[in-house]
Amino acid sequence: MFFIERSMYSIAPTDISPAKFHALLLGAVAPRPIAFASTINEKGVPNLSPFSFFNVFGSNPPVLIFSPSRRVRDNTTKHTLENVKRIGEVVINVVNYDLVHQASLSSTEYAEGVNEFVKSGLSMLPSDLVRPFRVAESPVQFECRVNDIVALGTGGGAGNLVICEVVKMHISEKVLNDEGYIDQYEIDLVSRAGGSFYSRARSGFFEIPKPLSSLGIGVDKIPDHIRRSEVLTGNDLGMLGNIEALPEEKDILEFVKESVEIRGLLSSDDENRIHERAREFLRAEDVLSAWKLLLAPRYGQADFDLDVADVEK
């Protein structure tokens, strides 16, 4: 094991104001999905507000949790929290790119009794099993009953975990693919980051194969001269460590034989240049070629001449 020293700004929550620490948290834990929570009070007045302290926490039973925190500036609670305490029901609507500006507008702190559906120009759609309305424009709507509310503190900025069990889910057919699953490009979700920043999910999608059916060799099994590279990053090593088995000698020799560029690179005996080229393979998600190049220097030039001839036979 080796350690990399980095200059760090280290701070305890008690060293700065809650507002400053709140801002640092939001900038660091991002992007965050948005719960567009629709509630209703005892008089039947709707309320609508977005919350980015939100996620899914189980599928059987299906549980969503969001947190309407106490206001940092004056330690008051939000209408959403008061409504779920009294009514025990909520509709969580997802926010996509088509309605993100309206969702942002609904976060304005209007006086109690003001209908944010009307203010933000969104349509109220009656729910089937709960009292709060759904947002008709949202591509996915979860009707929920509140199982519990866990207060995490009493000061400004303290969260309140609203634990919701989904009793019915509504999905726009527009965002479903032919197999009946949600098409991530069609749903076009957005998420929150720090300050005024949002992220549009489909603009930044990339895939990383999950190591479930295969067993990656692990970074610890990467040869030291590669693991301690001045060029390759931890992310690069993670990609290399996710391979199930190293390429065989004959495949490495064939790889070198087929490329004049690779043979020239190896003859330069410049480890950094070799690692930079391997990194280019990784950026192109060609992990196998990266491994072949990185392992090739273990063979001398004479071995290449001899073994390549053998491969040709």
C-alpha positions in Angstrom: 0.0 0.0 0.0 1.3 3.5 -0.8 -0.2 6.9 0.0 -0.4 10.1 -2.1 -0.1 13.3 -0.2 -2.5 16.1 -1.2 -3.2 19.5 0.2 -6.6 19.4 1.9 -8.9 22.0 3.5 -10.1 20.2 6.6 -13.0 21.6 8.6 -15.3 20.3 11.4 -19.0 21.3 11.2 -18.7 23.3 14.4 -15.8 25.4 12.9 -18.0 27.4 10.5 -21.5 28.5 10.2 -24.3 26.0 9.4 -25.0 27.9 6.2 -21.4 27.6 5.0 -21.2 23.9 5.9 -24.6 23.4 4.2 -23.3 24.9 1.0 -20.1 22.8 1.1 -22.2 19.6 1.5 -24.4 20.5 -1.4 -21.4 21.2 -3.6 -19.7 17.9 -2.6 -22.6 15.5 -2.6 -23.9 15.9 -6.2 -25.7 15.4 -8.4 -28.7 14.6 -6.4 -32.1 13.4 -7.7 -35.1 15.6 -7.0 -38.2 14.7 -5.2 -41.0 17.0 -6.4 -43.2 16.6 -3.4 -46.9 17.3 -3.6 -48.8 17.5 -0.3 -52.1 18.9 0.9 -53.2 20.4 4.2 -56.3 19.8 6.3 -58.3 22.4 4.4 -57.5 20.7 1.1 -55.0 23.4 -0.1 -52.3 21.8 -2.3 -48.6 22.5 -1.8 -45.7 21.6 -4.2 -42.0 21.9 -3.5 -38.8 20.2 -4.8 -36.3 18.5 -2.5 -32.8 17.2 -3.5 -32.2 15.4 -0.2 -33.9 12.3 -1.8 -33.4 8.8 -3.0 -34.9 5.3 -3.2 -34.1 2.9 -0.3 -35.8 -0.4 -1.1 -38.1 -2.1 -3.6 -39.9 -4.7 -1.5 -41.6 -2.8 0.0 -40.8 0.2 -2.3 -39.5 3.0 -0.1 -38.5 6.5 -1.0 -37.0 9.0 1.5 -36.8 12.7 1.2 -35.8 15.3 3.7 -37.4 18.7 4.1 -34.8 20.3 6.3 -35.4 23.0 8.8 -34.5 26.4 7.3 -30.9 27.3 8.0 -31.6 31.1 8.2 -34.3 31.1 10.8 -34.8 27.4 11.9 -38.5 27.3 10.7 -40.1 24.3 9.1 -41.5 24.0 5.6 -45.2 23.6 4.7 -44.4 20.2 3.1 -43.1 18.8 6.5 -46.2 20.1 8.3 -48.5 18.6 5.7 -47.0 15.1 5.8 -47.1 15.2 9.6 -50.8 15.9 9.6 -52.0 14.1 6.5 -49.5 11.3 6.2 -49.6 11.2 2.4 -47.5 12.6 -0.4 -46.9 12.3 -4.1 -43.3 12.3 -5.3 -43.0 13.4 -8.9 -39.7 13.1 -10.8 -38.3 16.2 -12.4 -37.1 16.1 -16.0 -35.6 18.7 -18.3 -39.0 19.8 -19.7 -40.3 21.0 -16.3 -37.1 21.9 -14.4 -37.7 25.7 -14.5 -41.2 25.3 -13.3 -39.9 23.1 -10.5 -37.4 25.7 -9.5 -40.1 28.4 -9.5 -42.2 26.2 -7.2 -39.4 26.3 -4.6 -40.1 30.0 -4.0 -41.3 30.4 -0.4 -44.8 31.6 -1.0 -47.1 32.3 2.0 -49.1 29.4 3.5 -52.2 28.6 1.4 -50.7 29.7 -1.9 -51.0 27.0 -4.5 -47.5 26.4 -6.1 -49.2 24.4 -8.9 -50.9 27.6 -10.0 -47.8 29.7 -9.5 -45.5 27.4 -11.5 -48.1 26.7 -14.2 -48.3 23.0 -13.6 -51.4 20.8 -13.8 -53.0 19.1 -10.8 -53.9 15.4 -11.6 -56.0 13.6 -9.0 -54.3 10.6 -7.4 -56.0 7.2 -7.1 -55.1 6.1 -3.6 -53.9 9.3 -1.7 -55.2 12.8 -1.3 -52.4 15.0 -2.7 -52.4 15.7 -6.4 -49.9 14.4 -8.9 -48.0 16.7 -11.3 -49.5 15.9 -14.6 -46.4 17.0 -16.5 -44.0 14.7 -14.6 -43.1 11.5 -16.5 -43.2 9.4 -13.3 -45.4 9.9 -10.2 -45.3 7.9 -7.0 -48.3 7.9 -4.7 -47.0 7.3 -1.2 -48.1 6.8 2.3 -45.8 8.1 5.0 -44.5 5.3 7.2 -42.4 7.5 9.6 -40.8 10.9 10.0 -37.4 10.9 11.7 -36.2 14.3 13.0 -32.4 14.5 12.8 -32.0 17.6 14.9 -33.6 20.8 16.2 -31.3 23.4 14.8 -31.4 25.2 11.5 -30.4 22.9 8.7 -31.5 19.7 10.5 -33.1 17.2 8.3 -36.4 15.3 8.7 -36.4 12.0 7.0 -39.8 11.4 5.5 -40.0 7.6 4.9 -42.6 7.0 2.2 -43.9 3.7 1.0 -45.0 3.7 -2.7 -48.6 2.4 -3.0 -49.0 3.2 -6.7 -46.6 4.3 -9.5 -47.6 6.1 -12.7 -45.3 6.2 -15.7 -45.8 8.1 -19.0 -45.8 5.6 -21.8 -43.6 8.1 -23.7 -40.6 7.2 -21.6 -41.0 3.4 -21.8 -39.1 1.3 -24.2 -40.4 -1.8 -26.1 -39.5 -4.1 -23.2 -41.5 -1.9 -20.8 -38.6 -0.4 -19.0 -37.8 3.3 -18.6 -35.6 4.7 -21.4 -33.1 7.0 -19.7 -32.8 9.2 -22.7 -36.5 9.7 -23.1 -37.2 10.4 -19.5 -34.4 13.1 -19.6 -34.0 13.5 -15.8 -32.3 16.4 -14.1 -30.5 16.6 -10.8 -29.2 19.2 -8.3 -25.7 20.2 -7.5 -24.2 23.0 -5.5 -25.4 26.7 -5.7 -27.6 27.2 -8.8 -26.2 24.3 -10.7 -28.3 21.4 -12.2 -27.2 18.4 -14.2 -29.0 17.0 -17.2 -28.5 13.2 -16.8 -28.7 12.1 -20.5 -26.0 14.6 -21.5 -23.5 12.8 -19.4 -24.3 9.1 -19.5 -21.6 6.6 -19.6 -21.6 2.9 -18.7 -19.4 0.9 -16.3 -19.9 -2.8 -16.4 -20.9 -4.1 -12.9 -18.5 -6.8 -11.6 -21.3 -9.2 -10.7 -21.0 -12.2 -12.9 -17.2 -11.8 -13.3 -14.5 -11.5 -10.7 -12.0 -8.7 -11.4 -8.4 -9.4 -10.5 -8.2 -6.2 -8.4 -5.8 -3.3 -8.3 -3.6 -5.3 -5.8 -2.8 -7.8 -8.5 -1.6 -5.2 -11.0 2.3 -5.4 -11.3 4.0 -2.7 -9.2 5.6 -0.9 -12.1 2.1 -0.3 -13.5 0.4 0.4 -10.2 3.0 3.0 -9.3 2.8 4.7 -12.7 3.3 8.5 -12.9 0.7 8.6 -15.7 -2.1 6.3 -14.8 -4.7 7.5 -12.4 -6.6 5.6 -9.7 -9.6 5.5 -12.1 -7.3 3.9 -14.8 -6.1 1.3 -12.3 -9.7 0.6 -11.4 -10.5 -0.2 -15.0 -7.4 -2.4 -15.3 -8.3 -4.2 -12.1 -11.8 -5.0 -13.3 -10.5 -7.5 -15.9 -11.2 -11.1 -15.2 -7.9 -12.5 -16.6 -4.8 -11.1 -18.0 -4.1 -11.5 -21.8 -2.0 -14.5 -22.7 1.5 -14.2 -24.1 0.5 -15.2 -27.6 -2.1 -12.5 -27.7 0.3 -9.9 -26.5 2.8 -10.9 -29.2 0.2 -10.8 -31.9 -0.9 -7.4 -30.7 2.6 -6.0 -31.0 3.2 -7.7 -34.4 0.1 -6.1 -35.9 1.1 -2.5 -35.1 4.1 -0.6 -36.3 3.1 2.2 -33.9 3.2 -0.1 -30.9 6.5 -1.7 -31.9 8.1 1.8 -32.3 6.7 2.9 -28.9 8.1 -0.2 -27.2 11.5 0.3 -28.9 11.7 3.8 -27.4 11.8 2.2 -23.9 10.0 5.2 -22.5 7.7 4.0 -19.8 5.7 7.2 -19.5 5.0 7.3 -23.2 3.9 3.6 -23.1 1.6 4.4 -20.2 0.2 7.5 -21.9 -0.7 5.4 -24.9 -2.3 2.7 -22.6 -4.3 5.5 -21.0 -5.6 6.4 -24.5 -6.8 2.8 -24.9 -8.6 3.1 -21.5 -10.3 6.3 -22.6 -11.6 4.4 -25.6 -12.8 1.7 -23.2 -10.4 -0.8 -24.8 -9.1 -2.3 -21.6 -7.6 -5.4 -23.2 -5.4 -3.4 -25.6 -4.2 -1.3 -22.7 -3.2 -4.4 -20.8 -1.4 -5.9 -23.8 0.6 -2.7 -24.2 1.4 -2.5 -20.5 2.6 -6.1 -20.3 4.5 -6.1 -23.6 7.7 -4.5 -22.1 8.3 -7.6 -20.0 9.5 -9.3 -23.2 12.8 -8.2 -24.8 13.0 -7.1 -28.4 14.6 -10.5 -29.3 11.6 -12.3 -27.8 9.3 -10.3 -30.0 11.3 -11.2 -33.1 11.3 -14.9 -32.2 7.8 -15.3 -30.8 6.2 -13.2 -33.5 7.7 -15.6 -36.0 6.3 -18.5 -34.0 2.8 -16.9 -34.0 3.0 -16.6 -37.8 3.5 -20.3 -38.2 
